[in-house]
C-alpha cells in the first residue's frame, strides 16, 4: 500500500520542483545567465559575506573605542595649553597622561612612535608633534577648533 504521507510529499515536491525547473531551464535557454551575470552574483555574495564578517567583528570588539581615545586626547591637549599656572608635578602628570593616550591611539591605528623611549625635552616634543600629525593624517581630530574659529 502507498503511504498517505509519501503521496502528499511526492505531490508537493512535484508542484514545487517542476515550476522551478521550468523557470531555470527557460532562463538558461533565453541567455539570462551568462558568465558576467554569474560572476556579478558571486561578487555580490562575497561582498555581503564580508560585510557580515565586519559587523560581527565590530560586535565582538573589546576595549576602549577609538572615539573615546580621541576625546581623551582633545581633553588632555586642552589641559596642556592652560597648565602654566599649576605646579610642576601637575604639569608633568598631564604630559605623561597625554603621552600615554597618544601611545594608545598610535597602537590602535598601527602608527609607529618613539614615545615609549625615555626621551625628554625637545626630542620628546618633536616626537609628540610627529605622532599628532600622523594621527590627524589617519583621521583623528585632535583640535577643538570649529569652522570659522581662528587658529
C-alpha positions as CSV (number, residue, x, y, z in Angstrom):
1,X,0.0,0.0,0.0
2,X,1.1,3.6,-0.6
3,X,1.6,5.7,2.5
4,X,-0.6,8.8,2.5
5,X,2.4,10.9,3.8
6,X,4.6,9.8,0.9
7,X,1.9,10.5,-1.6
8,X,1.4,14.0,-0.3
9,X,5.1,14.7,-0.1
10,X,5.5,13.5,-3.7
11,X,2.7,15.7,-4.9
12,X,4.0,18.8,-3.1
13,X,7.5,18.2,-4.4
14,X,6.3,17.8,-7.9
15,X,4.2,21.0,-7.5
16,X,7.3,22.9,-6.4
17,X,10.1,21.4,-8.3
18,X,8.5,21.3,-11.8
19,X,7.8,25.1,-12.0
20,X,11.2,25.9,-10.5
21,X,12.9,23.6,-13.1
22,X,10.9,25.1,-15.9
23,X,11.9,28.7,-14.9
24,X,15.6,27.6,-14.6
25,X,15.5,25.9,-18.0
26,X,13.8,28.9,-19.6
27,X,16.4,31.3,-18.1
28,X,19.3,29.2,-19.3
29,X,17.9,28.9,-22.8
30,X,17.0,32.6,-23.0
31,X,20.6,33.5,-22.2
32,X,19.7,35.2,-18.9
33,X,22.6,33.6,-17.1
34,X,25.9,34.3,-18.8
35,X,29.4,34.3,-17.2
36,X,29.2,38.0,-16.4
37,X,25.9,37.6,-14.5
38,X,27.2,34.6,-12.6
39,X,30.4,36.5,-11.6
40,X,28.3,39.5,-10.6
41,X,26.2,37.3,-8.4
42,X,29.3,35.7,-6.8
43,X,30.8,39.1,-6.2
44,X,27.7,40.4,-4.5
45,X,27.6,37.3,-2.3
46,X,31.2,37.8,-1.4
47,X,30.6,41.4,-0.5
48,X,27.6,40.5,1.6
49,X,29.6,37.8,3.4
50,X,32.5,40.3,4.0
51,X,30.0,42.9,5.4
52,X,28.5,40.3,7.8
53,X,32.0,39.3,9.0
54,X,32.9,43.0,9.6
55,X,29.7,43.6,11.5
56,X,30.3,40.5,13.7
57,X,33.9,41.7,14.3
58,X,32.5,45.1,15.4
59,X,30.1,43.4,17.8
60,X,32.9,41.4,19.4
61,X,35.2,44.4,19.7
62,X,36.8,44.7,23.1
63,X,38.5,47.7,24.7
64,X,38.0,51.4,24.5
65,X,36.6,52.7,21.2
66,X,38.8,55.0,19.1
67,X,36.3,57.8,19.5
68,X,36.7,57.8,23.3
69,X,40.5,57.8,22.9
70,X,40.3,60.8,20.6
71,X,38.0,62.6,23.1
72,X,40.6,61.9,25.8
73,X,43.4,63.3,23.6
74,X,41.4,66.5,22.9
75,X,40.6,66.9,26.6
76,X,44.2,66.4,27.7
77,X,45.5,68.6,24.9
78,X,43.3,71.4,26.2
79,X,44.7,70.9,29.7
80,X,48.2,71.2,28.5
81,X,47.6,74.6,27.0
82,X,46.3,76.1,30.3
83,X,48.7,74.3,32.6
84,X,51.2,77.1,33.0
85,X,49.8,78.3,36.4
86,X,49.8,74.9,38.0
87,X,52.6,73.1,39.9
88,X,55.4,71.3,38.0
89,X,54.2,67.9,39.3
90,X,50.7,68.6,37.9
91,X,52.1,69.7,34.5
92,X,54.3,66.6,34.3
93,X,51.4,64.4,35.2
94,X,49.3,65.9,32.5
95,X,52.1,65.4,29.9
96,X,52.6,61.8,30.9
97,X,48.9,61.1,30.7
98,X,48.8,62.8,27.3
99,X,51.7,60.7,26.1
100,X,50.1,57.5,27.3
101,X,46.9,58.3,25.4
102,X,48.9,59.2,22.3
103,X,50.7,55.8,22.6
104,X,47.3,54.0,22.9
105,X,45.9,55.8,19.9
106,X,49.0,55.1,17.9
107,X,48.9,51.4,18.7
108,X,45.2,51.3,17.8
109,X,45.9,52.8,14.4
110,X,49.3,51.0,14.0
111,X,51.3,54.2,13.8
112,X,55.0,53.8,14.7
113,X,56.2,56.0,17.6
114,X,59.1,56.5,19.9
115,X,57.1,57.9,22.8
116,X,57.8,54.8,24.9
117,X,61.5,55.7,25.0
118,X,62.8,57.6,27.9
119,X,63.5,60.8,26.0
120,X,62.9,64.3,27.3
121,X,63.0,67.9,26.2
122,X,62.9,69.0,22.6
123,X,63.3,65.5,21.2
124,X,60.2,64.3,23.1
125,X,58.2,67.4,21.9
126,X,59.2,66.8,18.3
127,X,58.1,63.1,18.5
128,X,54.9,64.2,20.1
129,X,54.2,66.6,17.3
130,X,55.1,64.0,14.7
131,X,52.7,61.4,16.2
132,X,49.9,64.1,16.4
133,X,50.4,64.8,12.7
134,X,50.2,61.1,11.9
135,X,47.0,60.7,13.9
136,X,45.5,63.8,12.2
137,X,46.5,62.2,8.8
138,X,44.8,59.0,9.9
139,X,41.6,60.9,10.5
140,X,41.7,61.5,14.3
141,X,40.6,65.1,15.1
142,X,42.8,66.4,17.8
143,X,41.8,70.1,17.8
144,X,38.6,71.6,19.1
145,X,38.6,74.3,16.6
146,X,35.4,74.6,14.7
147,X,34.8,76.2,11.3
148,X,35.4,79.9,11.3
149,X,37.4,80.0,14.5
150,X,40.9,81.4,14.5
151,X,43.8,79.1,14.7
